[in-house]
Amino acid sequence: MGSRKPAMKYAVHYEPGNRQLAALVCACSAICCASLFYVATRYPEFHIAFYSGWLLSAVLTTLSFASLSWLFAVARFSPGYLVGFYLYIMMLGFLWLNAFAPLQYNHLLSGISAAVSAVAFLLPALLILSPVSQIYALSIRSVDRLLIAIVLVAIATIAAGARYNFKLVGLDDIYQFRGELAFPTALNYAIGIVSSALLPFAYACFALRSQFWRAGFVILLMLLFYPITLSKMSLFAPAWIIGLTIASGMFGSRATVVLSILVPVSLGVALLSLHTSGLLTSSVAPGYFGLVNFRMIAIPSLAMEYYNHFFATHQLTYFCQIRLLGPLLGCPYNEPLAVVMSKYYDAGGSFNASLFATEGIASLGPVFAPLAAFVCGLIIAIANRMSTGLPNRFVLLSGGVLGQAFLNIPFTTTLLSQGAALTFLLWYLMPRDMFKLEPEDQHLGR
C-alpha cells in the first residue's frame, strides 16, 4: 500500500486462445442477428420487421460494427469486459433492427450515434485497468463477519418483503400482479441491493473458498426474492450465477462471458428452427425462444429503437429521470420513463432500458448521447481499477447479476438502487490474499 501512484497501464495484450475467443465473439454476433430474424417473424406487433430488400444494408452495417469484436479478443477480463460485452451485443442488435425499423425517425443519425456511443463506452471500460492504491483493506476475519451480516440482512429483507407480497405465480401471470406491488422506498432499495449485489458477492466468497453449503444457502435466499418481486431476473439469477460458476471453471472468465450469450441464444434458434420445420411440435421451443431470445436479447435492443422514435418528437429529459435530480431540474414526465414508454408503445410491464437509451438518447438526444456513454465508460473503468488484484472468477461471479442489470436498467439506477456502487467499494476493500490465484489471473500480476 505504498503512496506512490501506479502508472497507467492498458489492457491490450495477446495470449494463447485469443484467436479462438475472437471466433466465439464473431459466432455470437452472427447468431444474435439470426435470432433477430426469427424475432421479426414472431413479434411484429412490437414494431420489429424484416425486409429482404434491406438485408444487404443490415449485413454491411452490423459487419462494420462487429469489427469491434477484436477488442474482446485482446482485452483482459475486468468488470468492463463483463458489462461491455453484453452492451456490445445489445447495440449490435439495435443496429440490425434499425436497418428494418418501421418506426419513423432519423435512422442514419441514430445508427451513427449508437455506434459512436458504443465505442465511447467500450474504450475506457475495456482498456483502463491501472491498479489503484489500496489505502485500507479488510482482514479475512472481517470479511467473514461481513458475510454473516449480509446473510442476516438478506433474511430480514426477505421477511420484510414477504409481508407486502409473496405469490408463487408462473411467468405468464407475473404482469397481472406486478403492477400492484408497492414497497416502501427503503425496502425497495434494500431488495435491489441485497438481491443484485450483496448476495452474489457473498456467493462468490463462499464458492471460491469451497464453502459449498453456505453458497447453496445463498442461492436459496436469492431464489426467495422471486415470489416477492415477481421479477424474471430474481427467478433466473440463481441459475445464471451457477452457470457462470461452472463455465468459468472450465473455460475461463472471458470465454464464459461470451458463452453466456452464445449458448442460450443458439439453443433458442435451434429449437425454434426445429419447431418451425415441424420436427419439434412441443410448445417448449416457442416458450424458450420468447423468454431468452426475445425477452433477454431482443428487448434491450428494441428499447433503443423505441427511445430513438419517442424522443425524436418529445422533449428530452436532461437527466431529470434521476430521482435525486428530478425535483431540482423539473421533469416533463410525471412517471418513470419505463412506465411512459410501456404505455406509449403498449409493450406490457415496465419498459426499462440501458444507459445508451436513458442516460444517452432520452437525456441528451442522439447527437450528444456519446458523451454520456463515455462518462459511463469512465465510471466502469474506475470499477476495473478497484477490482485489480482480485481473481477474475470472483469478479465475474460477484458481478454476474449486475452485468444483466446494466443491460436492462439505467446506469444510475444500477449504480444506486441495484447496488453496483457498493459492489465496486467491496472489491476495493477485499483482502487480495483471501483467494488462491488461478492461471488466468497470473498475467495481471494478481
RARA-V126983 format. One record per backbone hydrogen bond with DSSP energy under -0.5 kcal/mol. NH is the residue of the N-H (numbers start at 1). CO is the residue of the C=O. Records with the same first field share a line. If there is no record, write none. Layout:
BEGIN
NH->CO + CO
END
This chain:
BEGIN
11->127
13->74
18->15
21->17
22->18
23->19
24->20
25->21
26->22
27->23
28->24
29->25
30->26
31->27
32->28
33->29
34->30
35->31
36->32
37->33
38->34
39->35
40->36
41->37
42->38
43->39
46->43
47->44
48->43
54->51
55->52
58->54
59->55
60->56
61->57
62->58
63->59
64->60
65->61
66->62
67->63 + 64
68->65
69->66
70->67
71->68
72->68 + 69
73->69 + 70
74->70
75->71
76->11
82->78
83->79
84->80
85->81
86->82
87->83
88->84
89->85
90->86
91->87
92->88
93->89
94->90
95->91
96->92
97->93
98->94
99->95 + 96
100->96 + 97
101->97
105->103
107->105
110->106
111->107
112->108
113->109
114->110
115->111
116->112
117->113
118->114
119->115
120->116
121->117
122->118
123->119
124->120
125->121
126->122
127->123
128->124
129->9 + 127
130->9
132->385
135->133
138->429
143->139
144->140
145->141
146->142
147->143
148->144
149->145
150->146
151->147
152->148
153->149
154->150
155->151
156->152
157->153
158->154
159->155
160->156
161->157
162->158
163->159 + 160
164->160 + 161
165->161
167->227
169->167
173->170
174->170 + 171
176->173
177->173 + 174
178->174
179->175
180->177
181->178
188->184
189->185
190->186
191->187
192->188
193->189
194->190
195->191
196->192
197->193
198->193
199->194
201->197
202->198
203->199
204->200
205->201
206->202
207->203
208->204
209->205 + 206
210->207
211->206
212->210
215->211
216->212
217->213
218->214
219->215
220->216
221->217
222->218
223->219
224->220
225->222
226->223
229->225
230->226
235->231
236->232
237->233
238->234
240->236
241->237
242->238
243->239
244->240
245->241
246->242
247->243
248->244
249->245
250->246 + 247
251->247
252->248
256->252
257->253
258->254
259->255
260->256
261->258
262->258
263->259
265->261
266->262
267->263
268->264
269->265
270->266
271->267
272->268
273->269
274->270
275->271
276->272
277->273
278->275
279->274
280->274
285->282
287->283
288->284
289->285
290->286
291->287
292->288
294->289
295->290
296->291 + 292
297->292
298->293
299->294
301->297
302->298
303->299
304->300 + 301
305->301
306->302
307->303
308->304
309->305
310->306
311->307
312->308 + 309
313->310
314->310
317->362
318->363
320->317
322->319
325->322
326->322
327->323
328->325
329->325
330->326
339->336
340->336
341->337
342->338
343->339
344->340
345->341
346->342
347->342
351->338
352->350
355->406
357->354
358->354
360->355
361->356
362->357
363->358
364->360
365->360 + 361
368->364
369->365
371->368
372->368
373->369
374->370
375->371
376->372
377->373
378->374
379->375
380->376
381->377
382->378
383->379
384->380
385->381
386->382
387->383 + 384
388->384 + 385
390->387
395->391
396->392
397->393
398->394
399->395
400->396 + 397
403->399
404->400
405->401
406->402
407->403
408->404 + 405
409->405
414->410
415->411
416->412
417->413
418->413
420->414
421->415
423->419
424->420
425->421
426->422
427->423
428->424
429->425
430->426
434->431
441->438
442->438 + 439
444->441
445->442
446->441
END
